[in-house]
Amino acid sequence: MARRFKAPRGTFDILPDQATGRGRIERAAARILSRAGYRSIATPAFEDTDLFIRGVGKSTDIVQKEMFTFSDKGDRSLTLRPEGTAPICRAYVEHGMHKWPQPVKLSYVGPFFRHERPQAGRYRQFHQIGIEAIGSESPLADAEAIIVLSELLNELGVAGLTLRLGSLGSAASRQDYLDQLSRYLTRNEDRLGEAVRRRFRLNPLRAFDAKDEQTREVMRDAPAPVETLVGEDALHFEEVKDLLGAAGISYVVDRTLVRGLDYYARTIFSFECEALGAQSEVGGGGRYDGLIEQLGGPPTPAVGWAVGIERILLALDGEVPEREHRPIIFIAYDQDAPFAVKEQMVSMLNRLRLGGVDAEADLKGRGLKSQLKHANRIGASHVLLLADRSAELKDMETGDQRPVDPWEVVQSFIGDAA
Ligand code: AMP
């Protein structure tokens, strides 16, 4: 027998039933983000490998062990994008977006790739929705980014969320802090877990992420980034907190919060959902003021976040609420009626669809009764029953059925959709 194939490890198919919930998440995001002025951008699924080495950072898990890297036929090293910020910053520089009105507010959705050990909520191909606001240093940009993410998660009904907030200070002040932290870790080296001991010289901040109790104990007394903020950095963080307060958003300042990518400076945040277990982060992000310059652009402050669609689905147990009640019209017809009824049906379907209304009809020659059953199964809100010279409209929710002029019905649905 011929070999059967399966989707590669850590990947999955999105079947039509699952695509419905995902579509709702993406549409809610598109609505909320475009209302707030974020315009959509799409970048390629793969980029020059160096973009991620330079952008995401050599010391990160992503660059050290999670990238899907390959050589093309011209021996160029390419990498399936593990995240969206570095590619968008590349696009900002490449297309001279610093000449556009600032900040440039962008949103994206699509697949990302990391060679991680698969488990619930962690895949090798996953999907993120994200935004970047590039070209403003103001705490207002940080607050707005967090507020729209909170709005999205609330609208989708994700419950049990905690917003963790921190600040790493600006790149300029960070070196002093990192030296201080490195000295502390060196002094306590023999008490650190083995993995942290091996790599803290590469990136001391990641020691705050350690899961082993030994290291956690050491980190309880370590100098934390939020506690060492001074001057402009302290003021910036205060303003972000005040603005979130003004928007009625609650948060906890977490002294141990760090993120797995090197480009962050100042504000960092994450939304965690207790129901998710080990992979509890639904989404997160922060400010990355140095990245554009690092990628060859002018010095440009920026802030952004990404949220995992699979994590949202897990938090919602796969049940994404339907917020837009779009009607779906099913046109049923008597198979024994003259051919003219079928022509009328096709012409009505066409009009409805062109008018922006979701419309379907039987394509299999079913009897009327089983057409109604089918209409119910596909979630039709109304069925227009066509017979020779007469028609009736059935409201599938209430069960009401009444005689109608079918073209009037078509017009009124198109009017509602406009
Ligand atoms: P990051 O780009 O690492 O800041 O992650 C942002 C969000 O992407 C996380 O909060 C998750 O929701 C999601 N995410 C990151 N890595 C994975 C993965 N391997 N599988 C599923 N979702 C992920």
Boltz pocket constraint, residues with backbone or C-beta under 6 A from the ligand:
constraints:
  - pocket:
      binder: B
      contacts: [[A, 82], [A, 83], [A, 114], [A, 116], [A, 121], [A, 122], [A, 123], [A, 124], [A, 125], [A, 126], [A, 127], [A, 128], [A, 260], [A, 271], [A, 281], [A, 282], [A, 283], [A, 284], [A, 285], [A, 306], [A, 307], [A, 308], [A, 309], [A, 310], [A, 311]]
      max_distance: 6.0
